Amino acid sequence: MVLVTFLWATAGVVTRHLDAARSFEVTFWRSFFTALSLLVILPLLRGRRVFADMFRAGIAFWFSGFCWGVMFTSFMMALTMTSVANVLITLAMGPLFTALIARIFIGHRIASRTWMAIAVAGAGIVYMYGNQLGSGQWLGSVIALLVPLAGACNWTIVQNSHAQGYDVDLVPAVLVGAMVSSLATVFLAWPLQATGHDLGLLAFLGLFQLAIPCVLSVLCARVLAAPELSLLALLEVIFGILLAWLGAGEVPQSTVLLGGTVVIGALVYANWPAKS
């Protein structure tokens, strides 16, 4: 899982070294290469029947795929519009959004410590966003907010389906999401301007930053408890900011570091195993 978070964290530093690809084109190519990678990986893992199984899947599977598509598209667009630190810290709100949405739509109980974490982390995000209003980066941060919201909807429908006796196969759902993202952005990305150098970097993101770690994270979820996964996933924020700092000279603003520390602290508090 530590390897997974490191691979996830490479998106920011890699996009800072692109020559000509921008915005929708960056999103299109990464999603395209992710879909291409999974079209090869899935039959190796599950056999050729995996594609037939996808078309027989229920509505929850396709809804999950749509959510993945929103996440992939919003994430890459946000990275081209604001700093890596802003995006990753916003993404870290995912577990708290999931708790709220699960409470509203399927009645999951929220522990008092989680309520407290939601309030504290929300204050940290408001502090970060409030200091961006005059910098022009606020729109990228708002788009980044769609990622944890879509992720929260995704996990809520997956949990609800499991409770009803149907398990959503998440890896094929990632393939659907990559295809949705590619189709949604291909015309917006036209005319394509990526250089050969750009295509190499975006192919790396499709395979090593998204396809492989997504498969590995699903395997990890079979072994690790939910609190362990949530805490280890926070390493993506640390790795991502450090890689962008060291690899692209993107120094995070003091307001982002302070607000991010509040958010991360709240998440650690919410997910730390309670004393028996």
C-alpha positions, 0 to 999 in steps of 0.5 A, a space after each residue: 500500500 505504501 508503494 501504491 501511494 507513491 505511484 499515485 503521488 507521481 501525477 503532479 511532478 510528471 505533469 509539470 514536465 509536459 511540453 505542450 499537452 494541457 488541460 483536457 488533452 492531459 486528461 484524455 491521454 492519461 485516461 486513454 493509456 489507463 484504459 489501454 493498460 487495463 484492457 491488457 491487465 484484466 484478462 491476465 488477472 481474471 481471464 477473458 470472461 471478465 469483459 462478458 461479466 462487465 456487460 452482465 453487471 448491475 447498475 451499481 457497477 456502471 454508476 461506480 464506473 461513471 464516478 471513476 470517470 468524474 474522478 479521473 477527469 477532475 483530478 487531472 484538470 485540477 492539476 493543470 489549474 492549481 498547485 499539487 499541494 492544493 489538489 492532494 490536500 483536497 483529495 484527502 477529504 475523501 473519507 470524511 465526505 464518504 462518512 457524510 454521504 453514507 450517513 445521508 443516503 444509507 443511514 450509516 452512523 457517524 462516530 462523534 470523533 468523525 463528526 469532530 474531524 469533519 468540522 476541523 478538516 472543513 475549517 482547514 479547507 476553508 482556510 486554504 480556499 479563502 486565501 486562494 480567492 485573490 490568487 486565481 487558483 481557487 477554480 482548480 481547487 473547486 474542481 479538485 473538490 469534485 474528486 473526493 465528492 465523486 469518490 464518496 458517492 462511489 464508495 457509498 454505492 459500493 457499500 450499499 450494494 455489498 449490504 444487499 448481497 451484490 459486490 461491485 468489481 472495482 477493477 473493471 469499474 476503473 476501466 469503465 471510468 477511464 473510458 468515460 473520461 477519455 470519451 468525455 475529453 477527446 473532443 474538448 482536447 482537440 486539436 491534440 498537441 502532445 509531443 512524443 515526450 509528452 506521450 511517453 510521460 502520459 503513458 507512464 501515468 496511465 500504466 504506473 500511476 493509475 492502472 497498476 496501483 488501482 489493481 494493487 489497492 484492490 488487493 490490499 483492501 482484501 488484507 488491510 483493515 479500513 482504518 489502516 488503508 485510510 491512514 496509509 493513503 494519506 502518504 500520497 499527500 506527503 509523497 506528492 508534495 515532496 515529489 513536486 517540490 524536489 522534482 519540479 521546484 513547486 514550493 507549497 504556500 505556507 497557507 496550504 501547509 497550515 491548512 493541510 496540516 489541520 486536514 491531515 491531523 483531523 483525518 489521522 484522529 478520525 481513523 486512528 484505532 480506538 482503544 479497546 
